[in-house]
Amino acid sequence: MESSLLFNQLQAAEPFFLLAGPNVIESEEHIFRMAKHIKNISSKFGLPLVFKSSFDKANRTSAKSFRGPGMVEGLKILEKVKLAYDIPIVTDVHETIQCEAVGKVADIIQIPAFLCRQTDLLVAAAKTGRIINIKKGQFCAPSVMKNSAEKIRMAGNSNVMVCERGTMFGYNDLIVDPRNLEWMREANCPVVADITHSLQQPAGRQLGDGGVASGGLRELIPCIARTAVAVGVDGIFMEVHDDPMNAPVDGPTQWPLRHLEELLEELVAIARVSKGKQHFNIDLTPFRE
């Protein structure tokens, strides 16, 4: 689909659009199975879906951790699922040299949070003409995202979104400040809430071999999701897995596929009654009987 057309559809989505899928490509069979189920569920609620999975997790805690099939094989799998299920694709890039190839397959190129200020990467991604979804760095104030989005526009691409995914709180925890969802609107583009990564506990899980891995608070995903749709975000980003306890990447913060429909049903209901997308005009004139 032409990027501006998809961008306009997502921007106009009611009550929100959905970016969802397993964290990383584990196999072609798994990706196809997940895409089928997630599309069927999102269609029940009329939610525009962009299917997400990564071909490479370049920022794993340990060098021994599973990263994915790599760009060449991963893009082949994502292109197959895109054509088979007629759904747009979002995936990450980590280096400028990846952008051109990824832009030939992905409808949305995602900039990882650690790289949200990396100008050369932002510009290279922008020049593909694809929609760019920039995740807010865990170390950044929401105001930073206005500048990151402007880098995309200055490179000649107006199709940009910004994504909240939590803020560092000490060494091994993140918090989600709902105020950020309001303040990030100053970037003048759709605001997405990542309701799964925002509950990570970076390098907060001790492993048996003495190493560490990221933990997470999966049980609080509904809490953060309810808050985000009540505030009135434009999109929800979530990683979904059919067997999260055995997922090779970010298992503690992937939402179980069996509960996806139940959660989306509630989120849609909350979003439809919320006035979060409307500016509240506060009248400060003296109140008189």
C-alpha positions as a Markdown table, in Angstrom:
| # | Residue | x | y | z |
|---|---|---|---|---|
| 1 | Met | 0.0 | 0.0 | 0.0 |
| 2 | Glu | 1.2 | 3.5 | -0.8 |
| 3 | Ser | 2.6 | 5.0 | 2.4 |
| 4 | Ser | 0.6 | 8.2 | 2.6 |
| 5 | Leu | -2.6 | 6.3 | 2.1 |
| 6 | Leu | -1.8 | 3.9 | 4.9 |
| 7 | Phe | -0.7 | 6.7 | 7.1 |
| 8 | Asn | -3.9 | 8.5 | 6.6 |
| 9 | Gln | -5.9 | 5.4 | 7.3 |
| 10 | Leu | -4.0 | 4.8 | 10.6 |
| 11 | Gln | -4.3 | 8.5 | 11.6 |
| 12 | Ala | -8.1 | 8.3 | 11.1 |
| 13 | Ala | -8.6 | 5.0 | 12.8 |
| 14 | Glu | -11.3 | 4.8 | 15.4 |
| 15 | Pro | -10.9 | 4.1 | 18.2 |
| 16 | Phe | -7.2 | 3.2 | 17.5 |
| 17 | Phe | -5.0 | 1.1 | 15.3 |
| 18 | Leu | -3.0 | -1.9 | 16.3 |
| 19 | Leu | 0.7 | -2.8 | 15.8 |
| 20 | Ala | 1.0 | -6.4 | 17.0 |
| 21 | Gly | 2.9 | -9.6 | 16.6 |
| 22 | Pro | 5.6 | -11.8 | 18.2 |
| 23 | Asn | 8.8 | -10.0 | 19.2 |
| 24 | Val | 11.1 | -11.8 | 16.8 |
| 25 | Ile | 10.8 | -14.2 | 13.9 |
| 26 | Glu | 11.2 | -17.7 | 15.3 |
| 27 | Ser | 10.2 | -19.6 | 12.1 |
| 28 | Glu | 8.2 | -19.1 | 9.0 |
| 29 | Glu | 5.5 | -21.4 | 10.3 |
| 30 | His | 5.2 | -19.6 | 13.6 |
| 31 | Ile | 4.9 | -16.2 | 11.9 |
| 32 | Phe | 2.2 | -17.4 | 9.6 |
| 33 | Arg | 0.2 | -18.9 | 12.4 |
| 34 | Met | 0.5 | -15.8 | 14.6 |
| 35 | Ala | -0.4 | -13.5 | 11.7 |
| 36 | Lys | -3.5 | -15.5 | 10.9 |
| 37 | His | -4.8 | -15.4 | 14.5 |
| 38 | Ile | -4.0 | -11.8 | 15.2 |
| 39 | Lys | -5.6 | -10.6 | 11.9 |
| 40 | Asn | -8.8 | -12.6 | 12.7 |
| 41 | Ile | -9.0 | -11.1 | 16.1 |
| 42 | Ser | -8.3 | -7.5 | 15.2 |
| 43 | Ser | -10.8 | -7.8 | 12.3 |
| 44 | Lys | -13.6 | -8.7 | 14.8 |
| 45 | Phe | -13.2 | -5.2 | 16.2 |
| 46 | Gly | -12.6 | -3.3 | 13.0 |
| 47 | Leu | -9.1 | -2.4 | 14.1 |
| 48 | Pro | -6.6 | -1.6 | 11.4 |
| 49 | Leu | -3.7 | -4.0 | 11.9 |
| 50 | Val | 0.0 | -3.7 | 11.1 |
| 51 | Phe | 1.7 | -7.0 | 11.8 |
| 52 | Lys | 5.0 | -6.7 | 13.7 |
| 53 | Ser | 8.0 | -9.0 | 14.1 |
| 54 | Ser | 11.8 | -8.3 | 14.1 |
| 55 | Phe | 14.3 | -10.1 | 11.9 |
| 56 | Asp | 17.1 | -9.2 | 14.3 |
| 57 | Lys | 17.2 | -8.2 | 17.9 |
| 58 | Ala | 20.5 | -6.3 | 17.9 |
| 59 | Asn | 20.3 | -5.0 | 21.5 |
| 60 | Arg | 19.9 | -8.2 | 23.5 |
| 61 | Thr | 21.2 | -8.2 | 27.0 |
| 62 | Ser | 23.5 | -11.1 | 26.4 |
| 63 | Ala | 25.7 | -11.9 | 23.3 |
| 64 | Lys | 24.5 | -15.5 | 23.7 |
| 65 | Ser | 20.8 | -14.6 | 23.3 |
| 66 | Phe | 18.7 | -15.5 | 20.3 |
| 67 | Arg | 18.5 | -12.7 | 17.8 |
| 68 | Gly | 16.4 | -13.9 | 14.9 |
| 69 | Pro | 17.1 | -15.2 | 11.4 |
| 70 | Gly | 18.8 | -12.0 | 10.1 |
| 71 | Met | 17.8 | -9.4 | 7.6 |
| 72 | Val | 17.8 | -11.4 | 4.3 |
| 73 | Glu | 15.9 | -14.4 | 5.5 |
| 74 | Gly | 13.7 | -12.4 | 7.9 |
| 75 | Leu | 12.6 | -10.0 | 5.1 |
| 76 | Lys | 11.7 | -13.0 | 2.9 |
| 77 | Ile | 9.4 | -14.4 | 5.6 |
| 78 | Leu | 7.8 | -11.0 | 6.3 |
| 79 | Glu | 7.1 | -10.4 | 2.6 |
| 80 | Lys | 5.5 | -13.9 | 2.4 |
| 81 | Val | 3.2 | -13.2 | 5.3 |
| 82 | Lys | 2.4 | -9.7 | 4.0 |
| 83 | Leu | 1.2 | -11.2 | 0.7 |
| 84 | Ala | -0.5 | -14.2 | 2.2 |
| 85 | Tyr | -2.7 | -12.3 | 4.6 |
| 86 | Asp | -2.8 | -8.9 | 2.8 |
| 87 | Ile | -1.6 | -7.0 | 5.9 |
| 88 | Pro | 1.0 | -4.2 | 6.2 |
| 89 | Ile | 4.2 | -4.9 | 8.1 |
| 90 | Val | 6.3 | -3.1 | 10.7 |
| 91 | Thr | 9.8 | -4.1 | 11.6 |
| 92 | Asp | 12.9 | -2.5 | 13.1 |
| 93 | Val | 16.2 | -1.2 | 11.7 |
| 94 | His | 19.4 | -0.8 | 13.6 |
| 95 | Glu | 21.8 | 0.6 | 11.0 |
| 96 | Thr | 21.6 | 3.0 | 8.1 |
| 97 | Ile | 22.6 | 0.3 | 5.6 |
| 98 | Gln | 19.5 | -1.8 | 6.5 |
| 99 | Cys | 17.0 | 0.9 | 5.6 |
| 100 | Glu | 16.8 | 0.6 | 1.8 |
| 101 | Ala | 16.2 | -3.2 | 1.9 |
| 102 | Val | 13.8 | -3.0 | 4.8 |
| 103 | Gly | 11.9 | -0.2 | 3.1 |
| 104 | Lys | 11.2 | -2.5 | 0.1 |
| 105 | Val | 9.2 | -4.9 | 2.3 |
| 106 | Ala | 8.0 | -3.1 | 5.5 |
| 107 | Asp | 5.2 | -0.5 | 5.3 |
| 108 | Ile | 6.4 | 1.0 | 8.6 |
| 109 | Ile | 10.0 | 1.2 | 9.6 |
| 110 | Gln | 10.5 | 1.3 | 13.4 |
| 111 | Ile | 13.4 | 3.1 | 15.1 |
| 112 | Pro | 14.3 | 1.3 | 18.4 |
| 113 | Ala | 14.2 | 3.4 | 21.5 |
| 114 | Phe | 18.0 | 3.3 | 22.1 |
| 115 | Leu | 18.4 | 4.9 | 18.6 |
| 116 | Cys | 15.7 | 7.6 | 18.7 |
| 117 | Arg | 18.1 | 10.4 | 18.4 |
| 118 | Gln | 20.5 | 8.8 | 15.9 |
| 119 | Thr | 20.2 | 11.4 | 13.1 |
| 120 | Asp | 21.8 | 9.4 | 10.3 |
| 121 | Leu | 19.5 | 6.4 | 11.0 |
| 122 | Leu | 16.4 | 8.6 | 11.1 |
| 123 | Val | 17.3 | 10.3 | 7.9 |
| 124 | Ala | 18.1 | 7.1 | 6.1 |
| 125 | Ala | 14.8 | 5.6 | 7.2 |
| 126 | Ala | 12.9 | 8.7 | 6.2 |
| 127 | Lys | 14.4 | 8.6 | 2.7 |
| 128 | Thr | 12.7 | 5.2 | 2.0 |
| 129 | Gly | 9.4 | 7.1 | 1.9 |
| 130 | Arg | 7.9 | 4.6 | 4.3 |
| 131 | Ile | 6.0 | 5.5 | 7.5 |
| 132 | Ile | 8.5 | 5.9 | 10.4 |
| 133 | Asn | 7.6 | 4.9 | 13.9 |
| 134 | Ile | 10.1 | 6.3 | 16.4 |
| 135 | Lys | 10.1 | 4.8 | 19.9 |
| 136 | Lys | 10.9 | 7.2 | 22.7 |
| 137 | Gly | 14.2 | 6.4 | 24.4 |
| 138 | Gln | 13.9 | 5.2 | 28.0 |
| 139 | Phe | 16.3 | 7.9 | 28.8 |
| 140 | Cys | 14.4 | 10.7 | 27.1 |
| 141 | Ala | 11.9 | 13.4 | 28.0 |
| 142 | Pro | 8.8 | 13.4 | 25.8 |
| 143 | Ser | 9.9 | 16.7 | 24.3 |
| 144 | Val | 12.8 | 14.9 | 22.6 |
| 145 | Met | 10.3 | 13.2 | 20.3 |
| 146 | Lys | 9.3 | 16.5 | 18.7 |
| 147 | Asn | 12.8 | 16.9 | 17.5 |
| 148 | Ser | 13.1 | 13.3 | 16.3 |
| 149 | Ala | 9.9 | 13.6 | 14.3 |
| 150 | Glu | 11.1 | 16.9 | 12.8 |
| 151 | Lys | 14.3 | 15.1 | 11.6 |
| 152 | Ile | 12.0 | 12.8 | 9.5 |
| 153 | Arg | 10.1 | 15.7 | 8.1 |
| 154 | Met | 13.2 | 17.7 | 7.2 |
| 155 | Ala | 14.4 | 14.6 | 5.3 |
| 156 | Gly | 11.3 | 15.0 | 3.1 |
| 157 | Asn | 8.9 | 12.5 | 4.8 |
| 158 | Ser | 5.8 | 13.6 | 6.6 |
| 159 | Asn | 4.6 | 10.1 | 7.5 |
| 160 | Val | 6.0 | 9.8 | 11.1 |
| 161 | Met | 4.6 | 8.5 | 14.4 |
| 162 | Val | 6.1 | 8.5 | 17.9 |
| 163 | Cys | 5.8 | 5.8 | 20.5 |
| 164 | Glu | 5.9 | 5.8 | 24.3 |
| 165 | Arg | 7.6 | 2.8 | 25.8 |
| 166 | Gly | 8.4 | 3.8 | 29.3 |
| 167 | Thr | 11.1 | 5.8 | 31.1 |
| 168 | Met | 14.0 | 4.4 | 33.2 |
| 169 | Phe | 13.3 | 4.3 | 36.9 |
| 170 | Gly | 16.5 | 3.3 | 38.6 |
| 171 | Tyr | 18.6 | 0.5 | 37.0 |
| 172 | Asn | 16.1 | -2.3 | 36.4 |
| 173 | Asp | 12.7 | -0.8 | 36.0 |
| 174 | Leu | 10.6 | 1.4 | 33.8 |
| 175 | Ile | 7.6 | 3.6 | 34.6 |
| 176 | Val | 4.8 | 4.8 | 32.3 |
| 177 | Asp | 3.9 | 8.4 | 32.8 |
| 178 | Pro | 0.5 | 9.1 | 31.2 |
| 179 | Arg | 1.5 | 12.7 | 30.9 |
| 180 | Asn | 3.9 | 11.7 | 28.2 |
| 181 | Leu | 1.1 | 10.5 | 26.0 |
| 182 | Glu | -0.3 | 14.1 | 26.1 |
| 183 | Trp | 3.0 | 15.9 | 25.8 |
| 184 | Met | 4.2 | 13.7 | 22.9 |
| 185 | Arg | 1.3 | 15.2 | 20.8 |
| 186 | Glu | 3.5 | 18.2 | 20.5 |
| 187 | Ala | 5.3 | 16.2 | 17.8 |
| 188 | Asn | 2.2 | 16.9 | 15.7 |
| 189 | Cys | 1.8 | 13.3 | 14.6 |
| 190 | Pro | 0.0 | 10.1 | 15.7 |
| 191 | Val | 1.0 | 8.9 | 19.2 |
| 192 | Val | 1.4 | 5.2 | 19.9 |
| 193 | Ala | 1.6 | 3.4 | 23.3 |
| 194 | Asp | 3.8 | 0.4 | 23.6 |
| 195 | Ile | 2.0 | -1.5 | 26.3 |
| 196 | Thr | 4.4 | -4.5 | 26.5 |
| 197 | His | 8.0 | -3.1 | 26.3 |
| 198 | Ser | 7.0 | -0.4 | 28.8 |
| 199 | Leu | 6.7 | -3.1 | 31.4 |
| 200 | Gln | 10.2 | -4.5 | 30.9 |
| 201 | Gln | 12.6 | -4.7 | 33.8 |
| 202 | Pro | 15.9 | -4.3 | 31.9 |
| 203 | Ala | 18.6 | -6.7 | 32.9 |
| 204 | Gly | 16.5 | -7.4 | 35.9 |
| 205 | Arg | 16.3 | -11.2 | 35.8 |
| 206 | Gln | 19.1 | -13.3 | 37.1 |
| 207 | Leu | 19.9 | -16.4 | 35.1 |
| 208 | Gly | 21.2 | -19.8 | 36.3 |
| 209 | Asp | 24.6 | -19.3 | 34.6 |
| 210 | Gly | 25.2 | -16.1 | 36.5 |
| 211 | Gly | 24.1 | -13.8 | 33.6 |
| 212 | Val | 21.2 | -11.5 | 33.4 |
| 213 | Ala | 18.2 | -11.0 | 31.1 |
| 214 | Ser | 15.3 | -8.6 | 30.9 |
| 215 | Gly | 12.4 | -9.4 | 33.1 |
| 216 | Gly | 8.9 | -7.9 | 33.0 |
| 217 | Leu | 5.5 | -7.4 | 34.6 |
| 218 | Arg | 3.1 | -9.0 | 32.2 |
| 219 | Glu | 0.3 | -8.9 | 34.7 |
| 220 | Leu | 0.3 | -5.1 | 34.5 |
| 221 | Ile | -0.1 | -5.0 | 30.7 |
| 222 | Pro | -3.9 | -4.5 | 30.9 |
| 223 | Cys | -3.4 | -1.7 | 33.4 |
| 224 | Ile | -1.1 | 0.3 | 31.1 |
| 225 | Ala | -3.3 | -0.5 | 28.1 |
| 226 | Arg | -6.4 | 0.8 | 29.8 |
| 227 | Thr | -4.7 | 4.0 | 30.8 |
| 228 | Ala | -3.4 | 4.6 | 27.3 |
| 229 | Val | -6.7 | 4.2 | 25.5 |
| 230 | Ala | -8.4 | 6.3 | 28.1 |
| 231 | Val | -5.9 | 9.1 | 27.5 |
| 232 | Gly | -6.7 | 8.7 | 23.8 |
| 233 | Val | -3.7 | 7.4 | 22.0 |
| 234 | Asp | -3.9 | 6.9 | 18.2 |
| 235 | Gly | -2.3 | 3.4 | 18.2 |
| 236 | Ile | -1.5 | 0.5 | 20.5 |
| 237 | Phe | 1.8 | -1.5 | 20.0 |
| 238 | Met | 1.9 | -4.9 | 21.7 |
| 239 | Glu | 3.9 | -8.0 | 21.3 |
| 240 | Val | 1.8 | -11.2 | 21.3 |
| 241 | His | 2.9 | -14.8 | 21.6 |
| 242 | Asp | 1.1 | -18.1 | 21.6 |
| 243 | Asp | 3.5 | -19.6 | 24.2 |
| 244 | Pro | 5.2 | -16.6 | 26.0 |
| 245 | Met | 6.8 | -18.8 | 28.7 |
| 246 | Asn | 8.9 | -20.4 | 26.0 |
| 247 | Ala | 9.4 | -17.3 | 23.8 |
| 248 | Pro | 13.1 | -16.9 | 23.0 |
| 249 | Val | 13.0 | -13.1 | 23.3 |
| 250 | Asp | 11.1 | -10.9 | 25.9 |
| 251 | Gly | 8.9 | -13.7 | 27.1 |
| 252 | Pro | 8.0 | -11.9 | 30.4 |
| 253 | Thr | 6.4 | -8.9 | 28.4 |
| 254 | Gln | 4.7 | -10.7 | 25.6 |
| 255 | Trp | 0.9 | -10.9 | 25.9 |
| 256 | Pro | -0.6 | -14.4 | 25.6 |
| 257 | Leu | -2.5 | -14.9 | 22.3 |
| 258 | Arg | -5.3 | -16.7 | 24.1 |
| 259 | His | -6.2 | -13.4 | 25.9 |
| 260 | Leu | -5.8 | -11.0 | 23.0 |
| 261 | Glu | -9.5 | -10.9 | 22.0 |
| 262 | Glu | -10.5 | -10.4 | 25.6 |
| 263 | Leu | -8.2 | -7.5 | 26.2 |
| 264 | Leu | -8.9 | -5.8 | 22.9 |
| 265 | Glu | -12.7 | -6.0 | 23.5 |
| 266 | Glu | -12.2 | -4.1 | 26.8 |
| 267 | Leu | -9.8 | -1.6 | 25.3 |
| 268 | Val | -12.2 | -0.8 | 22.4 |
| 269 | Ala | -15.0 | -0.3 | 24.9 |
| 270 | Ile | -12.9 | 2.1 | 27.0 |
| 271 | Ala | -11.7 | 4.0 | 24.0 |
| 272 | Arg | -15.2 | 4.5 | 22.6 |
| 273 | Val | -16.5 | 6.2 | 25.8 |
| 274 | Ser | -13.3 | 8.2 | 26.5 |
| 275 | Lys | -12.9 | 11.8 | 25.4 |
| 276 | Gly | -9.2 | 11.5 | 25.6 |
| 277 | Lys | -8.6 | 12.6 | 22.0 |
| 278 | Gln | -10.5 | 15.9 | 22.6 |
| 279 | His | -8.8 | 18.9 | 24.2 |
| 280 | Phe | -10.5 | 19.8 | 27.4 |
| 281 | Asn | -11.2 | 23.5 | 27.5 |
| 282 | Ile | -10.8 | 24.6 | 31.1 |
| 283 | Asp | -12.8 | 27.7 | 32.1 |
| 284 | Leu | -11.0 | 29.6 | 34.8 |
| 285 | Thr | -13.5 | 32.4 | 35.1 |
| 286 | Pro | -15.0 | 32.7 | 38.6 |
| 287 | Phe | -17.9 | 30.4 | 39.2 |
| 288 | Arg | -21.0 | 32.1 | 40.4 |
| 289 | Glu | -24.4 | 30.7 | 41.3 |
